């Protein structure tokens, strides 16, 4: 699952000015699973509001020209397109999703009966493969690396396993590699957690001083800014908290603390297994009928944000405007806090296809796959039914030509599926910062880039916020695909995919900072065209123009 990441350089620098600080002053990278890496800079310009929908020619911002695209569609009558979002859950009660959520008309809500005989009881708005019959839900799960390590450790470090059998030698070699990777991850997580804890202690100390100064535990930013005191400790604490407020870091620091607590207690804990909550036969990948109808779940922030990008109501004058104006979003909960399980993803794809989805958004990924054949079979099924799969490339700043991010379009048998789009993340700055520093890339692996930095969208409980990640770039592309399917119903999934790629605005020669590099130097600048197959960014206006030309030829 994707998380928003922070780098605490600016905060640590502010904190280091105090005489009582025990934190390091260098750049503190959060654990790799805590996704977004960027240096906080109070002088950085703020992203233009709703920038991903803007147009470069009119607004001087490299958005996807959504509003301009609708200008071409005024004389066309759209049809409704079902978009499945496989994610952490979606707040279907959000004000900006009213009338947008898919409804299974054949199911009677709350009667405890499988009315449509599809194997899922009360799947009125979608399904959760992370829920149990009793109504409980899995929130946290381990990393796939941890699960593989635990499984193979039990097999090969069992006292009864004195000699490796010939048939197990390949798997034993795999275990040795996984063991090295796992132990490295644990060591890095512990070191980074310790570094963060030093800063976090300083931050909490500053909060305590401010609480004492104001005489209350809860306070606001204006109250902090109004503080004056001859006490140097008070004023330094004020400066630290002010910096956090000004750079929107208070919530991020809280998330970082929660993240490190999760990593060591759950993510990398080989003894943690929440699967009893679900109650399925986990060893049987053909077992499809488990879970519950709770599509919101215990933490719907990620999925709700994704859903808003695709199709937040464009006509209600609330919050944000999604890209597609005639969609029904089908929530499928299969992504916990941690790594998704292949069995759940495969079944989520089957569910989406069988219930009429034409596009499936997949803003998740991991470095290991336990049941790739099961996911491959589901993807082939989607391909056979003409369903487009849109996948986030991932946020590790790595070359996917060298390091895969599962699931991938490449099947285990070496073949590839044709209904796949792999999406990298671009930013709103038309400069060397055009590519998100966290985005994965690949000249043979990533198809195209789309806006994925500082994207303003929905948050549960009628709220809105900005998030960054390829998790945001993927639904931007999904939204464009849905738009094409809606206004050009005769287009096939292969044609929509082809249009999105060919119509992308090419920035092939633009020199950009290579993702994953922490220092922006000339040596780290590369042509944008080397980071993806197309060297382009998704553009709704150009895609609509191309779709019109293609349909006119028919």
Secondary structure, DSSP 4 states (H G I P E B T S, - for coil): ------B-HHHHHHHHTSTT--S--S--PPPTTS----B--TTSPPPPTTGGG--HHHHSS----HHHHHHH-TT-----EEEEEEES---TT-GGGTTTB---TTS-TTSSS-TT-SS-TT-SSEEETTB-TTS-B--B---HHHHHHHHHHHHHS-TT--S--GGGHHHHHHHHHHHHHHHHHHHHHHHHHHHHHHHHHHHHHHHHHHHHHHTSS---HHHHHT---S-HHHHHHHHHHHHHHHTT-HHHHHHHHHHHHHIIIIIT-TT---GGGT-S-TT-TT-----BS-SS-S--HHHHHHHHHHH--SSS-SS---S-SSEEEEEEE---BSPPPHHHHHHHHHHHHHTT-SEEEE---BS--S-HHHHHHHHHHHHHTT-EEEEE--SS--BTTTS--BS-SB-TTS-B-SSEEEEEEE-S-SSTTSB-TT--B-TTT--EEEE-SSEEEEETTTEEEEE-SHHHHHHHHHHHHHHHHHH-TT--HHHHHHHHHHTSEE-TT-EEEPTT-SS--GGGEEEGGGSSSS-EE--HHHHHHHHHHHHHH-
